[in-house]
Every structure is written in C-alpha cells, then in structure tokens.
Amino acid sequence: MRDDGSGAEERREAEAKGGEQALSADVIDLDLRGVSENMELHVLLGDRLGFPSFYGRNWDAFWDCITDPDQSMPKVLRLRGWDALHRRLPRDARLLRELLEQLPSERPELSVEWVD
C-alpha cells in the first residue's frame, strides 16, 4: 500500500498493534497502574512515545529521548495511575516525575498531566 503522506498508514500500523498512534499525537495517555517493574516501565515509555530502537531503557536515555528536538513527542503526555506506580516503584516514579517536571525547560511546547 502506498503512503499518501496523510499519516493514514502510520495510524493503520498503530491500530494493528493495538495501541494509540505514538508519533505526532496531540495527547498520549499512559496507564501506569499495571506497571510493576522498572524494565516494564521503560518498555512502555519507549513503545508508546516512539523512541528509537536503540533506547537504552534507563533514566539518562529517557532524558536524552524526551529532550531531543528531533524526537516526535505528544503535545500532552497524560500519566494515569500515578499513585499506584509510586507505591510499587517509588524510586522510578520519583525519577520519572523529576525528569518530566524539567521537560518544559527544554521543550516548552510539551506538557505533562498527572492523573490518579
């Protein structure tokens, strides 16, 4: 099938994978309620935010990806189940929050919403 440049092909591929379109989306909802391990969290972040295949799945690599101006990011990143994540993975939740709170200093066009 030929890509007509409208993004329809990307949407079809994302739908076929069972997820929302990660790239060029206005809002990405991340449900963190079921995350119970550090690696699971990084896989979820990398997959849903469309990080490159070489994403190192650690907090330094996460920062590098979200602050890279060439990395397509949603205008709004909505994190659901924040309290549940914080109870299960307090260190990772703290680090994730610290990094995302610093994000507007590097990419002011992006925002983060914290939802319980």
N, C-alpha and C positions, 0 to 999 in steps of 0.2 A: 504494500500500500504506500502511496506517495504522500509525503508530508507536505501539506499545503501552507505551512508557516503559521497557522492559526493556533497552534498548541493542542489541537484536537488529538493528534497522535500521542502526545505526552499524557493527556487525560485518559485516553483509552488504555495506555500501558499501565498507568497508576491504578485505574479501576480494575484491570485484570489482576493486579497484585493484591487487590482487596483493600487498598488504602487511599487516603486522600492524595491529591497531587502535591508533592512536596515542593517542587520548584515553582517559583513565580506565583505562589498562592498569596492572597491577601492575609488570610488567617490560617494558622495551623494549630489545631487542638492536639495536645499530647496528654493522654491519660496515663498518669503515673501510678495509679492505685495498685496495679498488679506487679509493679517492678519490685524485685526483692534482692537483686544483686547488682553490684557495680557494673559488670560487663553487660548485663541486660539493659541497664540504663543507657550506656554508651551506644549499644547497638540500636536501641530505639531512637536516640537522638540523631545518630548518623543516618539511619534509614529515612526517617521522617523529614529531616532537614536537607536531605540530598547531598550529604558530604561525599567527597571523593573516596574511591575505594581504598586509598592509602591512609585514610583517617586512622590515627593511632589509638583511638579509644582510651584516652586519658585526658585530664583536665587541661594540660598545656595544648594538646592537639585540638581540643574543643574550642579553646580561646582563639587559636590560630584560624580555625574554620569560620567561626562566627564574626570575626573582625576582618576577614579577608574581603576587600571590596569586590572581588570577582566572584565570591560565593553568593549565589542567589539565596535570599532569605525571605521569609514571610514578613509582611509589614507588622503583623501582630503574632506573637507566639503566646498561646494560652496554655498554661500548665494546670491540668486538673488533678486532683488528688494529692495536692502538695503536702497536707498534714500526714497522710498515710506514708508518703515517701520519707518524710522527715523522721517518722517513728521507726521505720525499717532501716534506713540508711542515713543516719544523722550527719555523718561527715560529708558524704557525697551531696546530700541536699544542701548543706551549708556552702560547699564549694560551688555548686551549680548556681545557687542564689547570688553569691558574691560576684561571680562572673557575669551573670545576666544583669545584675544591677549596675555593673560597669559598662555594659554594652552601649548605652546611649552616648557615652563619651567618645566612642569610636565610630558608631553608626547611629547618628541621631534620628534617622528615618525609621528605625525599628523600635518596637515597644514590646513589653512582656506583661502578661496578666497572670496573676496567681489566684487560682480558684481551688477551694477546698473540695 
